[in-house]
């Protein structure tokens, strides 16, 4: 790879860049664009609720010209659906994970780039295509999705209830976004594990890096479940299946409606922590930097992050107390949910501990951090009400929930976004944002979000349902209308306030370079390099001697903090000498990447196979598989695939002995066996289809074709991988250790596909 | 001054009570946290010649202190609420099955209306004397009414704010909710789960009246269908 940036064309440098810093900016700009779109939608929603079916100023003339500036009833569901979907997946996720993660992880741990720079580029472009689909969905006949961002079936799966392609585009856009997040997560996890600078132990990472690390792990584990659910929605809509559709809308014997909710919230609840953990980490960092004090209780904080991550995966049921789920299970979910308050309380106490006896500077990022502590205190404490089953049933799907999750997800994460931008702007662009304008922006935003989200909870307590376009027809809501008017105007204020941010941002971008390398006197590694950093971040990979929070170290002269690469840390007894560089990693980078990928694959198949089991157990008249399937043929196919695992294992053996000819022979054999498998599969599909056993015959047929179809796609991509390796093995420019690493990782993937097939064969044909 | 709509149910006060308990406990915690935060920010503002105190707070004492405080919060707020929730649950949801004198009503929501079905004088559903209304649910005072819900199309949620309860109506499932009113009047039934374009106007009416008024309303054919075909599901399959 060429290391001199000056030879690259504009397109290489700024469009199809593999530099994590450029990719971070791509994520940032995309996220800010969608923040503006989603924010405008929020204003339209609030204005419609304030003055139902009346002309909307400015936006009305822009978007609803034919109806005289009045919003039509079919527009309102699109607005709240796309507001939610866009804000969560296309505004906040790209900024917090995409931009903050990409920009800070390599800089903070002392790496020259991500572990897989090209994969990183693909991550962004996957999001880009996804966002293009989202934007496009507004302009197609029938308009964008109107199902609510939760996309509950059967509203989302039945073409009778949601005709048109809006829902399909939304689901496809989300799927591409999921690919982007998962690929990004692989990069973050592997980079953090394998590319830390010498001396950068896990215990010396910033809390932001820790937050991003846990958040990526949560994504790897739980996002595939949502992907499985989204696939089933698309199948139900377009292929005539009924996995998630039941009742009169189902074409035949229906599947299970609640299955979707379990899968969705199995991801959806961790999603809250996916977004908030990096923000909490950032808050910890900022409170320490601007109190000129080490983070209080670093170990307890990281430990709490770990506990929260673990708990977040087992509490989803509190979203479903009114769904008809067994109340005893509900009780278990209640207890698990409220126990999250223990690690959360540890967080708050450690934040207060960090401020205690500090030397506090109220810079703009610090104001954001303090704001987050405030709004998350409200968000977290009001969360308790939702865990309490009996009370939650009353406020479920009311504005009390909306207010609560806007305090946690909107207010907290939004201030996280602002904290990130104000704090990292000098490092990203080498320029400093105007602090006065920043203060005005943050304080006004703080006031408006608190007013709006408090009012939401207030009307929610009175029973105001969410997702209704007009509250005025309900007797019990009539006395509350003045709150809706109030929120409409506050939303206008919030929108107008954001112009100070955009103005500051854009105006500063076009100013002369002004920022020093370390304008905040921060200790972490990012601040020892230039602003903005050179293409590979550090001219020489730094040695790390101490943690990132050595502020106000006693005995230090000249400045009040130690940079992590400051060797004085050793003499002052707050650090230790760095080990010699070049220590081989425990698991090689390409293999580790494959393992993380396989974990997400396992979770995807867990979602799909788990759904099959649930549907089968819940069905009254499940057919005997042997009525439809040719078990002998599938048995032969199993044998073919297992043999191919063997030939590939022999290939791996050959590449380790550096014998390329033998490797090519075995690769070819594996490819042929894989093709044989697909050929038999195609014959089998063709035969059964003509005998009348199709994907829409019954639930068993749907499950059979979906599971084996996904598996066949995996086999196909495995074959493509083998063909690539076969070509690479013939190329003399391919280094043998690189080739060996790739063959070994591909071997892992191929064996995984085989194991999945054996499981599928067993549960579909034999049981 | 209350933040809730009027409570006309027998045990809905439990919900309000749970809220106020949680409200005072969390408000106290919130004020404490924010109070300390503001105090620290004011007290420890950076000043000339003042240096921050160097500590990592990683000592065993600091660790024990934070975790025991966190545990205290858990016991005082969370466990406290959970115990109250247990009694509230028993009062609101636990007694539905036991009441032998209960009236049974079937509610089948569809986009965007509430179909209501009474068994009629023979107390059997699916017979000639069944009474079917749209968006008009009447119940007698001081008597338990068990409602079975099943959706005709998408998910709807039967929400009666004045009773502090709601229950989703899920296609493919029969769910149940139980009402017992202690005050008369006319109230709203709202759909709480987004069900499509007309979700916002899927409004039903719930009338609570004396047993005599209820009986005569049920026999009065105005605005009602009788002998409508069976809805294809019955109380029998309710778990």
Contacts between the chains, C-beta under 8 A, distances in Angstrom:
chain1	res1	chain2	res2	distance
A	73	B	197	5.5
A	73	B	198	7.4
A	73	B	200	7.6
A	74	B	197	5.4
A	76	B	200	7.6
A	77	B	194	7.0
A	77	B	196	7.4
A	77	B	197	6.6
A	77	B	199	7.5
A	146	B	196	7.7
A	146	B	197	7.3
A	147	B	194	7.5
A	148	B	194	4.6
A	152	B	154	7.9
A	152	B	155	5.9
A	152	B	193	7.5
A	152	B	194	7.5
A	154	B	153	7.2
A	154	B	154	5.2
A	154	B	155	7.3
A	154	B	171	5.8
A	155	B	154	4.2
A	155	B	155	6.9
A	155	B	194	7.2
A	155	B	195	6.4
A	155	B	196	6.2
A	158	B	153	7.6
A	158	B	154	7.2
A	160	B	153	7.8
A	161	B	111	7.3
A	161	B	153	6.6
A	161	B	154	5.5
A	161	B	196	5.9
A	162	B	196	7.7
A	245	B	171	7.7
A	246	B	170	7.8
A	246	B	171	4.7
A	246	B	172	2.9
A	246	B	173	7.7
A	247	B	150	7.7
A	247	B	151	6.1
A	247	B	152	7.1
A	247	B	153	6.9
A	247	B	171	2.6
A	247	B	172	4.9
A	248	B	152	5.8
A	248	B	153	6.3
A	248	B	171	7.1
A	249	B	153	5.5
A	249	B	154	7.1
A	249	B	171	6.5
A	250	B	171	7.6
A	250	B	172	7.6
A	254	B	171	7.2
A	254	B	172	5.3
A	256	B	172	6.8
A	257	B	155	6.7
A	257	B	170	5.2
A	257	B	171	5.7
A	257	B	172	5.8
A	257	B	173	7.3
A	258	B	170	6.5
A	258	B	173	7.5
A	291	B	44	7.2
A	291	B	52	6.2
A	292	B	46	7.3
A	292	B	51	7.7
A	292	B	52	4.4
A	293	B	52	4.3
A	293	B	53	6.8
A	293	B	54	7.2
A	293	B	55	7.5
A	294	B	54	6.9
A	294	B	55	6.8
A	294	B	56	4.8
A	294	B	57	7.6
A	295	B	56	7.4
A	295	B	57	7.8
A	296	B	55	7.1
A	296	B	56	7.2
A	296	B	57	3.6
A	296	B	62	7.3
A	297	B	56	7.8
A	297	B	57	4.3
A	297	B	58	6.4
A	297	B	62	5.8
A	297	B	63	6.8
A	297	B	66	6.0
A	298	B	56	6.4
A	298	B	57	7.7
A	298	B	58	6.3
A	299	B	58	5.5
A	299	B	63	7.5
A	300	B	57	8.0
A	300	B	58	7.7
A	300	B	62	7.7
A	300	B	63	5.5
A	300	B	66	5.8
A	300	B	67	7.3
A	322	B	157	6.3
A	322	B	166	5.5
A	322	B	167	5.9
A	322	B	168	5.1
A	322	B	192	7.7
A	323	B	168	5.0
A	323	B	170	6.6
A	324	B	167	7.2
A	324	B	168	5.8
A	324	B	170	5.4
A	324	B	173	5.4
A	324	B	175	4.1
A	327	B	89	7.1
A	327	B	93	6.7
A	334	B	82	6.4
A	334	B	85	6.9
A	335	B	82	6.5
A	338	B	74	7.3
A	338	B	78	3.9
A	338	B	79	7.9
A	338	B	81	7.3
A	338	B	82	6.5
A	339	B	74	6.9
A	339	B	78	7.3
A	341	B	70	7.6
A	341	B	73	6.2
A	341	B	74	5.8
A	341	B	77	7.1
A	341	B	78	5.7
A	342	B	67	7.8
A	342	B	70	4.7
A	342	B	71	6.4
A	342	B	73	7.5
A	342	B	74	5.1
A	343	B	70	7.3
A	344	B	70	8.0
A	345	B	66	7.9
A	345	B	69	6.6
A	345	B	70	3.6
A	345	B	73	4.7
A	345	B	74	7.4
A	346	B	66	5.1
A	346	B	67	6.5
A	346	B	70	4.9
A	348	B	33	5.9
A	349	B	65	7.9
A	349	B	66	4.5
A	349	B	69	5.9
A	349	B	70	6.8
A	350	B	57	6.9
A	350	B	66	6.4
A	352	B	33	7.2
A	352	B	36	5.5
A	352	B	37	6.6
A	352	B	40	6.7
A	353	B	57	5.1
A	353	B	62	7.2
A	353	B	66	7.5
A	354	B	57	7.7
A	355	B	37	7.0
A	355	B	40	4.2
A	355	B	41	6.8
A	355	B	44	6.5
A	356	B	40	6.0
A	356	B	44	7.3
A	356	B	53	7.8
A	357	B	44	6.1
A	357	B	52	6.5
A	357	B	53	3.8
A	357	B	55	8.0
A	358	B	40	7.5
A	358	B	44	5.0
A	358	B	52	4.6
A	358	B	53	7.4
A	359	B	44	6.5
A	359	B	45	7.9
A	359	B	46	4.2
A	359	B	47	7.5
A	359	B	50	5.7
A	359	B	51	6.4
A	359	B	52	4.2
A	360	B	40	7.4
A	360	B	41	5.7
A	360	B	44	5.1
A	360	B	45	5.4
A	360	B	46	5.8
A	361	B	46	5.1
A	362	B	41	7.4
A	362	B	45	7.5
A	370	B	37	6.9
A	370	B	41	6.8
A	373	B	33	7.8
A	373	B	37	6.1
A	374	B	34	6.2
A	374	B	37	7.2
A	377	B	30	5.5
A	377	B	33	5.3
A	377	B	34	6.5
A	378	B	30	6.7
A	381	B	26	4.0
A	381	B	29	6.3
A	381	B	30	5.6
A	382	B	26	7.2
A	384	B	22	6.1
A	384	B	26	6.3
A	384	B	77	6.5
A	384	B	78	6.7
A	384	B	81	6.5
A	385	B	19	7.0
A	385	B	22	5.5
A	387	B	78	7.9
A	388	B	18	6.2
A	388	B	22	7.0
A	388	B	81	5.1
A	388	B	82	7.0
A	388	B	84	8.0
A	388	B	85	4.8
A	389	B	85	5.7
A	389	B	89	6.3
A	390	B	14	6.6
A	390	B	15	6.2
A	390	B	18	6.2
A	390	B	85	5.1
A	390	B	88	4.0
A	390	B	89	5.0
A	390	B	92	6.1
A	390	B	93	7.5
A	391	B	15	5.7
A	391	B	18	4.6
A	391	B	19	6.0
A	391	B	22	7.2
A	391	B	85	7.1
A	391	B	88	7.5
A	393	B	164	8.0
A	393	B	165	6.0
A	393	B	166	6.0
A	393	B	167	7.8
A	394	B	15	4.9
A	394	B	161	7.9
A	394	B	164	4.6
A	394	B	165	6.7
A	394	B	166	7.1
A	396	B	157	7.9
A	396	B	166	6.4
A	396	B	192	6.9
A	397	B	157	6.3
A	397	B	159	7.6
A	397	B	166	7.4
A	397	B	192	4.2
A	397	B	193	6.0
A	398	B	192	7.1
A	458	B	3	6.9
A	461	B	3	4.5
A	461	B	4	6.2
A	461	B	19	7.2
A	462	B	3	6.2
A	462	B	4	6.4
A	462	B	5	5.9
A	462	B	161	7.7
A	463	B	4	7.5
A	463	B	5	5.4
A	463	B	159	7.6
A	463	B	161	3.4
A	463	B	190	7.6
A	465	B	159	6.8
A	465	B	190	5.6
A	465	B	191	7.5
A	465	B	192	5.1
A	466	B	194	7.9
A	467	B	194	4.2
A	467	B	199	6.3
A	467	B	200	7.8
A	468	B	199	6.3
A	468	B	200	3.8
A	469	B	199	7.9
A	469	B	200	4.3
A	470	B	200	5.1
A	470	B	201	7.4
A	471	B	200	7.9
A	473	B	200	8.0
A	473	B	201	6.5
A	473	B	203	6.2
A	474	B	188	5.1
A	474	B	190	6.3
A	474	B	203	6.3
A	475	B	186	7.9
A	475	B	187	7.2
A	475	B	188	5.3
A	476	B	5	4.4
A	476	B	6	8.0
A	476	B	161	5.2
A	476	B	162	6.8
A	476	B	187	7.3
A	476	B	188	5.5
A	549	B	56	7.6
A	551	B	52	6.5
A	551	B	54	7.6
A	552	B	51	5.4
A	552	B	52	4.1
A	552	B	53	7.3
A	552	B	54	5.0
A	553	B	54	6.0
A	554	B	54	5.6
A	560	B	51	7.1
A	560	B	52	7.9
